[in-house]
């Protein structure tokens, strides 16, 4: 059995892929003043047909990351954020739905951005589960529910 390389995650059918290989192909584009799209293409050898994961970063006094991407892309997305702001300065992390593509690396981002809180749509509750390991780090104390009501209440 082959040992895992540092920064590697299991791929489909027992293959090992390195998250570092995605970092160089991850694009960061400023699509509006202070709003950045982070795009990471994943080849067909990993995701049938190939796929591009997108996250959005709002550079502000209280920066927001929308969608974290799956755990296998944490390193690439983190590196891309660092091209714009220090990742530790993230204040909010939000996502549109509870699946690995939207919040799979939520726990990793909460670990490296100690002041960040997840923004949740009202009615989602504090028990968000975005993958193995259950709720986000620090549980209800970082649920961000009051912030979610304020943020989402303003738009509908």
Number of C-alpha atoms within 10 A of each C-alpha: 3 6 7 12 10 9 13 16 17 12 14 11 7 8 10 15 18 18 19 17 15 20 19 12 13 21 17 20 12 14 10 9 8 12 17 20 19 21 20 23 16 19 13 10 10 14 13 9 9 11 13 12 18 20 20 22 25 21 18 13 9 11 19 22 24 20 25 28 25 19 20 22 25 22 20 23 29 18 18 22 23 13 10 15 16 13 21 17 19 26 20 22 23 21 21 12 14 15 15 19 20 21 27 23 23 27 23 16 26 22 14 14 18 15 13 24 26 27 26 24 20 16 8 11 12 18 12 17 17 21 18 9 9 12 17 26 18 12 12 14 11 17 22 20 21 11 17 19 15 13 15 13 11 8 6 5
